[in-house]
Amino acid sequence: RCESLVEVYFQLQQQVMAASTELGPELLPRLLERFNEVLSSLVKSSFLVEKQPPQVLKTQTKFQASVRFLLGPQLLKAAPKPYMVRADMVTEKQARELELSNYSNTLSESTGEILHNTVALETNPTSGTCCANFKNVLLKKIKRCERKGSESVTEEKCAVLFSTNVTLTPSNVSIHLQVLSLPIVVIVHGNQDNNAKATVLWDNAFSDIERVPFVVAERVPWDKMCDTLNLKFMAEVQTTKGLLKEHYFFLAQKIFNDHSASPEDFQNRHVSWAQFNKEILPGRGFTFWQWFDGVLDLTKRCLKSYWSDRLIMGFISKQYVCKLLSMEPEGTFLLRFSDSEIGGVTIAYVIRGKDGSSQVENIQPFSAKDLSIRSLGDRIRDLGQLRNLYPNTPKDQAFGSHYNKEQTGKD
């Protein structure tokens, strides 16, 4: 479509030039200037980021990215040598200034040092594409900005600016092309990864397509947050089994610290960025997102098949577990994600006292490290006190396909 628009443009330009004597000395220059503006706008909009840099970017770590010039094969085919595309880090403030100038301004200073940041814009005759592929880019260091109030470095967003100057044929017009990547959070240590992912998730999920870089709402409807958590969970764990209504109810109780509201009460609420990943959960040493991300990581690494088979209730409070299991036979059990630890799964089961009363016990949570030593299925098989998965499925029937064949002999 871009190429056909350019063809129309050149045809119109030729017609205008053919009618130059009729148009007169005043109208012709104005028309030609307008033609150049239209061409420039069209050409600039066809310069795109094809492969985005990682949105959580660690310094001293190589990464890849690529940009594509949709009109390159048509407009640059007569270029004597390839044009070079440059990649620079820009702050949110710089990105905003570029946006407000409609990308007519050029960058005055990069906010970080990128190695191997200049790559040729090359046309591939086979595929008919014009791309610059950055294969071994490395962000050596970053200059931090002044932050507002309690803002942390993992809330600071920047971007990669890709830019080049090209001369178009046959019009011989010089145009400065530049395009911004998606927002990036730069980290210097792996322990910042979790909080950086929260900033990126919030920005990707809740920002408007047309916006001033990189403005995003501070509060969002709870139902939108539920959709985001569900999509994130399914994408990370690589499962088709998403979160259920009862899971959302538990997550709402957790993030709002409200155990008296009904599921319907939460529907009209808004959740803030602070509740998501700034405020520590009551009685804990971590935020809601840090806890949820720990569950994601554990499920992805060790529990994918169990979750996909709906063997893990997961998102359920200890109090509700007691209510569910209190009237069940001895040995009835279920699995839930730990409330007190990041990235743990625990087993709650029913025991009977000597007086016949029932009691719910919780086994010390298993971490990813524990489950890498011995799988969840085998641990459940080992525990003789576990008989039926709630409500009434014999454990061998529920988990039998997840048992590993036991090794025998010297090994």
C-alpha positions as CSV (number, residue, x, y, z in Angstrom):
1,R,0.0,0.0,0.0
2,C,2.9,2.4,0.9
3,E,4.6,1.7,-2.5
4,S,1.4,2.4,-4.5
5,L,0.9,5.7,-2.6
6,V,4.4,6.7,-3.6
7,E,3.7,5.9,-7.2
8,V,0.6,8.0,-7.1
9,Y,2.7,10.8,-5.5
10,F,5.3,10.7,-8.3
11,Q,2.6,10.6,-11.0
12,L,0.9,13.7,-9.4
13,Q,4.2,15.5,-9.2
14,Q,4.9,14.8,-12.9
15,Q,1.5,16.1,-13.8
16,V,2.1,19.3,-11.7
17,M,5.4,19.9,-13.4
18,A,3.8,19.3,-16.9
19,A,1.3,22.0,-16.0
20,S,3.8,24.4,-14.5
21,T,3.2,27.1,-17.0
22,E,-0.5,27.1,-16.4
23,L,-0.1,27.0,-12.6
24,G,2.0,30.1,-12.6
25,P,5.1,31.2,-10.6
26,E,3.2,31.6,-7.3
27,L,1.2,28.4,-7.1
28,L,3.8,26.0,-8.4
29,P,6.4,26.5,-5.6
30,R,3.6,26.1,-3.0
31,L,2.4,22.9,-4.6
32,L,5.9,21.4,-4.8
33,E,6.6,22.3,-1.2
34,R,3.3,20.6,-0.2
35,F,4.3,17.6,-2.2
36,N,7.6,17.3,-0.4
37,E,5.8,17.6,3.0
38,V,3.4,14.7,2.0
39,L,6.3,12.6,0.7
40,S,8.3,13.3,3.9
41,S,5.4,12.3,6.1
42,L,4.7,9.1,4.2
43,V,8.4,8.1,4.1
44,K,8.9,8.8,7.8
45,S,5.9,6.7,8.8
46,S,7.3,3.7,6.9
47,F,10.4,3.5,9.1
48,L,9.4,0.9,11.8
49,V,10.9,-1.2,14.5
50,E,10.6,-4.7,13.3
51,K,12.2,-6.6,16.3
52,Q,11.9,-4.7,19.6
53,P,14.9,-4.6,22.0
54,P,14.2,-6.5,25.3
55,Q,11.9,-4.3,27.4
56,V,13.9,-5.2,30.5
57,L,17.5,-4.5,29.5
58,K,20.5,-5.4,31.6
59,T,23.7,-3.4,31.1
60,Q,26.7,-5.3,29.9
61,T,24.4,-7.8,28.2
62,K,24.2,-8.3,24.4
63,F,20.8,-7.9,22.7
64,Q,19.3,-7.8,19.3
65,A,16.9,-5.5,17.4
66,S,16.0,-4.6,13.9
67,V,14.3,-1.8,12.0
68,R,12.6,-1.9,8.6
69,F,12.2,0.7,6.0
70,L,9.0,-0.3,4.1
71,L,9.7,2.1,1.2
72,G,13.4,1.3,1.1
73,P,13.4,-1.2,-1.8
74,Q,11.7,1.4,-4.0
75,L,13.2,4.7,-2.9
76,L,16.8,3.6,-2.2
77,K,17.5,1.2,-5.1
78,A,19.8,3.7,-6.8
79,A,21.8,4.6,-3.7
80,P,25.5,4.2,-4.4
81,K,26.1,2.7,-0.9
82,P,24.0,1.5,2.1
83,Y,22.8,4.2,4.5
84,M,23.8,3.6,8.2
85,V,21.2,3.4,11.0
86,R,22.3,4.4,14.5
87,A,20.8,3.3,17.8
88,D,20.9,5.6,20.9
89,M,19.3,5.4,24.4
90,V,16.9,8.3,25.2
91,T,15.2,9.2,28.4
92,E,11.4,9.6,28.8
93,K,11.9,13.4,28.7
94,Q,13.9,13.2,25.4
95,A,11.3,10.8,23.9
96,R,8.6,13.2,24.9
97,E,10.4,16.1,23.2
98,L,10.9,14.1,20.0
99,E,7.2,13.2,20.0
100,L,6.1,16.8,20.5
101,S,8.3,17.9,17.6
102,N,6.7,15.2,15.5
103,Y,10.2,13.6,15.2
104,S,11.5,16.6,13.3
105,N,14.2,17.4,15.9
106,T,17.4,15.3,16.1
107,L,18.8,13.9,19.3
108,S,21.3,16.1,21.1
109,E,22.8,13.6,23.5
110,S,22.4,9.9,24.2
111,T,21.5,8.9,27.7
112,G,23.7,5.8,27.7
113,E,26.6,4.3,25.9
114,I,25.7,1.6,23.3
115,L,28.4,-0.5,21.6
116,H,28.1,-1.7,18.0
117,N,25.2,0.8,17.6
118,T,25.7,1.5,13.9
119,V,24.4,-0.9,11.2
120,A,23.8,-0.7,7.5
121,L,20.3,-0.4,6.1
122,E,20.4,-3.2,3.5
123,T,17.9,-4.3,0.8
124,N,17.4,-8.1,0.5
125,P,16.6,-8.8,-3.2
126,T,15.0,-12.2,-2.4
127,S,12.5,-11.0,0.2
128,G,12.3,-7.5,-1.1
129,T,12.8,-6.0,2.3
130,C,15.0,-3.1,3.5
131,C,16.3,-3.7,7.1
132,A,19.0,-2.9,9.6
133,N,19.7,-5.8,11.8
134,F,21.5,-5.1,15.1
135,K,22.9,-8.4,16.2
136,N,25.5,-7.8,18.9
137,V,24.4,-4.5,20.5
138,L,25.5,-4.0,24.1
139,L,24.4,-1.2,26.5
140,K,27.6,-0.5,28.3
141,K,26.3,2.1,30.8
142,I,23.2,4.2,31.5
143,K,22.9,7.8,32.8
144,R,20.1,7.9,35.4
145,C,17.6,10.8,35.5
146,E,16.4,12.7,38.5
147,R,13.5,10.8,39.9
148,K,10.2,12.0,41.3
149,G,9.5,11.4,45.0
150,S,9.6,7.7,45.9
151,E,10.2,6.6,42.3
152,S,12.8,3.8,42.0
153,V,15.2,3.1,39.2
154,T,13.0,0.2,38.0
155,E,10.2,2.6,37.4
156,E,12.3,4.8,35.1
157,K,11.4,4.2,31.4
158,C,13.6,5.0,28.5
159,A,13.8,3.8,24.9
160,V,16.1,3.1,22.0
161,L,16.0,5.7,19.2
162,F,16.9,4.4,15.7
163,S,17.8,7.1,13.2
164,T,19.3,7.6,9.8
165,N,19.5,10.2,7.0
166,V,18.5,9.1,3.5
167,T,18.3,10.7,0.1
168,L,15.4,9.6,-2.0
169,T,15.5,8.9,-5.7
170,P,14.3,10.1,-8.1
171,S,13.3,13.3,-6.2
172,N,16.7,13.8,-4.6
173,V,15.0,14.8,-1.3
174,S,17.0,14.3,1.9
175,I,15.0,13.0,4.9
176,H,15.9,12.3,8.5
177,L,14.3,9.0,9.6
178,Q,13.9,8.1,13.3
179,V,11.7,5.8,15.3
180,L,11.4,4.9,19.0
181,S,11.3,1.4,20.5
182,L,8.8,0.4,23.0
183,P,9.6,1.6,26.6
184,I,12.6,0.0,28.2
185,V,13.6,-0.4,31.9
186,V,17.3,-0.6,32.3
187,I,18.7,-2.7,35.1
188,V,22.3,-3.3,36.3
189,H,21.6,-6.4,38.5
190,G,19.4,-9.5,38.2
191,N,17.7,-8.7,41.5
192,Q,16.1,-5.7,39.8
193,D,14.4,-7.9,37.2
194,N,11.2,-8.6,39.0
195,N,10.4,-4.9,39.7
196,A,11.4,-3.9,36.1
197,K,9.0,-6.5,34.7
198,A,6.2,-5.0,36.8
199,T,6.8,-1.5,35.2
200,V,6.9,-3.0,31.7
201,L,3.7,-5.1,32.3
202,W,1.8,-2.1,33.7
203,D,2.9,0.1,30.8
204,N,2.1,-2.5,28.1
205,A,-1.3,-3.4,29.5
206,F,-2.6,0.0,30.5
207,S,-1.1,2.7,28.2
208,D,-3.1,4.2,25.3
209,I,-1.8,3.6,21.8
210,E,-1.7,7.3,21.1
211,R,0.0,9.0,24.1
212,V,2.8,11.3,25.2
213,P,5.8,9.1,26.0
214,F,5.5,7.3,28.3
215,V,2.4,8.4,30.2
216,V,0.3,5.6,31.7
217,A,-2.7,5.6,34.2
218,E,-1.9,5.4,37.9
219,R,-5.2,3.5,38.6
220,V,-7.0,1.0,36.4
221,P,-10.2,-1.0,36.7
222,W,-9.9,-4.3,38.6
223,D,-11.5,-6.3,35.8
224,K,-8.8,-5.0,33.4
225,M,-6.1,-6.1,35.9
226,C,-7.7,-9.5,36.0
227,D,-7.5,-9.8,32.2
228,T,-3.9,-8.8,32.4
229,L,-2.9,-11.2,35.1
230,N,-4.7,-14.0,33.3
231,L,-3.0,-13.3,29.9
232,K,0.4,-13.0,31.6
233,F,-0.1,-16.3,33.5
234,M,-1.1,-18.3,30.4
235,A,1.7,-16.7,28.3
236,E,4.4,-17.3,30.9
237,V,3.3,-20.8,31.9
238,Q,2.4,-21.8,28.3
239,T,-0.9,-23.2,29.2
240,T,-4.5,-22.9,27.9
241,K,-5.9,-23.2,31.4
242,G,-6.3,-19.7,32.7
243,L,-7.4,-18.2,36.0
244,L,-11.0,-18.8,37.2
245,K,-13.5,-16.5,38.9
246,E,-12.7,-17.9,42.3
247,H,-9.0,-17.1,41.7
248,Y,-9.8,-13.5,40.9
249,F,-11.7,-13.2,44.1
250,F,-8.8,-14.5,46.1
251,L,-6.4,-12.1,44.3
252,A,-8.7,-9.2,44.9
253,Q,-8.8,-9.9,48.6
254,K,-5.1,-10.0,48.6
255,I,-4.3,-6.8,46.6
256,F,-7.0,-4.7,48.3
257,N,-6.5,-6.3,51.8
258,D,-10.2,-6.7,52.1
259,H,-11.8,-10.0,53.3
260,S,-15.3,-8.6,53.9
261,A,-16.2,-7.7,50.3
262,S,-18.1,-10.0,47.9
263,P,-16.8,-10.8,44.4
264,E,-19.4,-8.3,43.0
265,D,-18.0,-5.6,45.2
266,F,-14.6,-5.8,43.6
267,Q,-16.0,-5.5,40.1
268,N,-16.3,-1.7,40.3
269,R,-13.0,-1.0,42.1
270,H,-9.8,0.4,40.7
271,V,-6.4,-0.8,41.6
272,S,-3.4,1.5,41.8
273,W,0.2,1.0,40.7
274,A,1.2,1.4,44.4
275,Q,-1.1,-1.5,45.4
276,F,0.4,-3.6,42.5
277,N,4.1,-3.1,43.2
278,K,5.0,-0.5,45.7
279,E,3.1,-1.2,48.9
280,I,4.2,-4.2,51.0
281,L,1.5,-6.7,51.6
282,P,0.3,-6.7,55.3
283,G,2.5,-8.9,57.4
284,R,4.8,-9.8,54.5
285,G,8.1,-8.5,53.1
286,F,7.0,-8.3,49.5
287,T,4.5,-6.6,47.1
288,F,1.5,-8.2,45.4
289,W,3.4,-8.4,42.0
290,Q,6.5,-9.9,43.6
291,W,4.4,-12.6,45.1
292,F,2.4,-13.2,41.9
293,D,5.6,-13.3,39.8
294,G,7.0,-15.9,42.2
295,V,3.9,-18.1,41.5
296,L,4.4,-17.6,37.8
297,D,8.0,-18.7,37.9
298,L,7.3,-21.7,40.1
299,T,4.4,-22.9,37.9
300,K,6.4,-22.3,34.7
301,R,9.4,-24.3,35.9
302,C,7.8,-27.1,37.9
303,L,4.0,-27.2,37.9
304,K,2.9,-26.6,34.3
305,S,1.4,-30.1,33.7
306,Y,-0.3,-30.2,37.1
307,W,-1.9,-26.8,36.6
308,S,-3.0,-27.7,33.0
309,D,-4.6,-30.9,34.4
310,R,-6.4,-28.7,37.0
311,L,-4.8,-30.6,39.9
312,I,-3.8,-27.3,41.7
313,M,-6.4,-25.1,43.2
314,G,-3.5,-22.6,43.7
315,F,-5.0,-19.2,44.4
316,I,-7.0,-19.8,47.6
317,S,-6.6,-18.5,51.1
318,K,-5.6,-20.7,54.1
319,Q,-8.9,-19.7,55.8
320,Y,-11.0,-20.8,52.8
321,V,-9.1,-24.1,52.6
322,C,-10.0,-24.8,56.2
323,K,-13.7,-24.2,55.4
324,L,-13.5,-26.5,52.3
325,L,-11.8,-29.4,54.1
326,S,-13.3,-29.2,57.6
327,M,-16.1,-31.7,56.8
328,E,-14.1,-33.9,54.5
329,P,-12.8,-37.5,55.3
330,E,-9.3,-37.9,56.7
331,G,-6.6,-37.7,54.1
332,T,-8.5,-35.4,51.7
333,F,-6.0,-32.8,50.4
334,L,-5.6,-29.9,48.0
335,L,-2.7,-27.8,46.7
336,R,-2.4,-24.0,47.0
337,F,0.2,-21.4,46.5
338,S,2.0,-20.3,49.7
339,D,0.8,-17.0,51.1
340,S,3.9,-16.5,53.3
341,E,6.7,-17.3,50.9
342,I,7.4,-16.2,47.3
343,G,7.3,-19.1,44.9
344,G,6.0,-21.9,47.1
345,V,3.3,-24.5,46.8
346,T,1.9,-26.2,49.9
347,I,-0.4,-29.2,50.5
348,A,-3.3,-28.8,53.0
349,Y,-4.8,-32.0,54.2
350,V,-7.3,-33.3,56.8
351,I,-6.3,-35.3,59.9
352,R,-8.6,-36.6,62.6
353,G,-7.9,-36.2,66.3
354,K,-8.4,-38.9,68.9
355,D,-11.7,-37.3,69.8
356,G,-12.8,-37.6,66.2
357,S,-12.6,-33.9,65.4
358,S,-11.0,-32.9,62.1
359,Q,-8.1,-30.6,61.7
360,V,-6.4,-29.1,58.6
361,E,-2.6,-29.3,58.5
362,N,-0.4,-27.5,56.0
363,I,2.9,-29.0,54.8
364,Q,5.9,-26.7,54.6
365,P,5.8,-25.1,51.1
366,F,7.9,-26.7,48.4
367,S,10.1,-24.3,46.3
368,A,11.3,-24.7,42.7
369,K,14.5,-26.0,44.1
370,D,12.7,-28.6,46.2
371,L,10.7,-29.8,43.2
372,S,13.7,-30.0,41.0
373,I,15.2,-32.5,43.5
374,R,12.0,-34.6,43.7
375,S,8.8,-33.8,41.7
376,L,5.5,-32.8,43.2
377,G,3.9,-36.0,42.0
378,D,6.5,-38.2,43.6
379,R,6.3,-36.2,46.9
380,I,2.5,-36.7,46.9
381,R,3.0,-40.4,46.3
382,D,5.6,-40.5,49.2
383,L,3.2,-38.9,51.7
384,G,1.0,-41.7,53.1
385,Q,-1.3,-39.3,54.9
386,L,-2.6,-38.0,51.6
387,R,-5.4,-40.1,50.1
388,N,-7.9,-38.2,48.0
389,L,-7.5,-35.0,46.1
390,Y,-10.4,-32.7,47.0
391,P,-13.3,-33.3,46.6
392,N,-13.0,-37.1,46.2
393,T,-10.4,-38.3,43.6
394,P,-8.0,-41.0,44.8
395,K,-4.5,-39.6,44.6
396,D,-3.1,-42.3,42.4
397,Q,-5.9,-41.7,39.9
398,A,-5.3,-37.9,40.0
399,F,-1.5,-37.9,40.0
400,G,-0.6,-41.4,38.6
401,S,0.4,-40.0,35.2
402,H,2.8,-37.6,37.0
403,Y,4.7,-40.3,39.0
404,N,8.2,-41.1,37.8
405,K,9.2,-44.7,37.6
406,E,11.3,-45.5,40.6
407,Q,14.9,-46.5,40.0
408,T,16.0,-49.8,41.4
409,G,19.3,-51.5,42.1
410,K,22.6,-49.8,43.0
411,D,21.8,-46.5,41.3
